[in-house]
Amino acid sequence: MRVYIETYGCAANQGDASIMQGILVEKGHQIVSDVGQADAIILNTCTVIDTTQQRMINRIKKLMREGKTLIVAGCMASSQAEIVKKIAKDAILLPPRSVVYVDDALKGRDGFSESSKAGIPRAIKIKLNIPIADGCLYNCSYCITKIARGNLTSYPADLLVADIKKAVKEGCKEIRLTAQDTASYGRDIGRSLPELINMVANIEGEFRVRVGMMHPLSAYNILDDLLDSFNNKKVYKFLHLPLQSASPKILRKMRRGYTFEHFMEIIEAFRKKFADITIATDVIVAFPGEEKEDFEHTLNALLEIEPDVINITRFSPRPGTDSWKMKRMPTQIAKERSRILSSIAQEIAYKRNRKLIGKKVNALFLEEYKNWKVGKTDSYKSVFSKNASIGDFMKV
């Protein structure tokens, strides 16, 4: 069967897509790049905010008109199944924890159990997202992903390492360890993220490891071991640590479980050990109850931290979460606060990136943009070269 796969959302979703593709190819199916060539369509959905959900709904409606077998995978398949079935009653639902049953879904089966995502086929590319766990230990008041992916389930370290060894042997140059909270990895199976990082970094071969998003409380609890595990040339000096807010009141309403002081301790420790580390963070503006003083807490925190990357999202109420019932901020205030932070984010990024001018840096080239090859430095900064080839490690 010819199958078209369309994926939206986070690195975990991208990792699930590579698993589905790998399984389907092993089962004798053909992956096609054009929906018009396909016998069946897989839409791997995201529903993290309302605008994304609406985009998914519109896409499902359009794909249904193709008159082909439609499998709806991703977070909508688990957290909003009733919405999907209302607009596409014949669609087959494949929740995130059941993607290994994609071949059964193509045969018309519905209603799947959960299964590990380690030790199974996956499509090997030069960059590969490896889901190391599904679900989360926390219950943030705004997060629909917890509803979609459930409680923490870590995958066996030995199977993950075997998968990565195979990928590296087949030409993969960048391994991305992904999860809703990578720092929680192993807490349910007697393992830890630093232990896994060390195991992966010890695999023979020339490749790099990017460690995905961490919940600050989880990272704080393993900080010393985490710092040690990053001290390996194969591990990008890149830390994705969502702040969300610096206001004590808003952090409590969000049920984040940490303080700004916890967050700063992590940042300072990483910058002390790795001076050139790239810090990425996420911020939600206009969370219910965010007064001017709360917003200024966050604004001043960002000016103090100077993250290299700031992902800004206006609060989006999600059904089934506790924040769904909270009184929302006026749209105009949300837009203005988002505009202010976006402007500051650009200024900080410009300031920090200028520090690279005139420096010689090592980079791994993985992508092509127009006539340029795009590489990532050891600190996961993007650089461009016309002399590099895809897969090259070069000093530029």
Secondary structure as UniProt FT lines:
FT   STRAND          2..7
FT   HELIX           11..26
FT   TURN            27..28
FT   STRAND          30..32
FT   HELIX           35..37
FT   STRAND          40..45
FT   HELIX           50..64
FT   TURN            65..67
FT   STRAND          69..74
FT   HELIX           75..79
FT   HELIX           81..87
FT   TURN            89..90
FT   STRAND          92..94
FT   HELIX           96..101
FT   HELIX           102..106
FT   TURN            107..108
FT   STRAND          127..131
FT   STRAND          133..134
FT   TURN            141..142
FT   HELIX           145..149
FT   STRAND          153..154
FT   HELIX           157..169
FT   TURN            170..171
FT   STRAND          174..178
FT   HELIX           182..184
FT   TURN            185..190
FT   HELIX           193..201
FT   STRAND          208..211
FT   HELIX           216..221
FT   HELIX           223..230
FT   TURN            233..234
FT   STRAND          238..240
FT   HELIX           248..254
FT   HELIX           260..273
FT   TURN            275..276
FT   STRAND          278..285
FT   TURN            288..289
FT   HELIX           292..305
FT   STRAND          309..314
FT   TURN            319..320
FT   HELIX           322..325
FT   HELIX           331..353
FT   HELIX           354..356
FT   TURN            357..358
FT   STRAND          362..369
FT   TURN            370..371
FT   STRAND          372..377
FT   TURN            378..379
FT   STRAND          382..385
FT   TURN            390..391
FT   STRAND          393..395
//
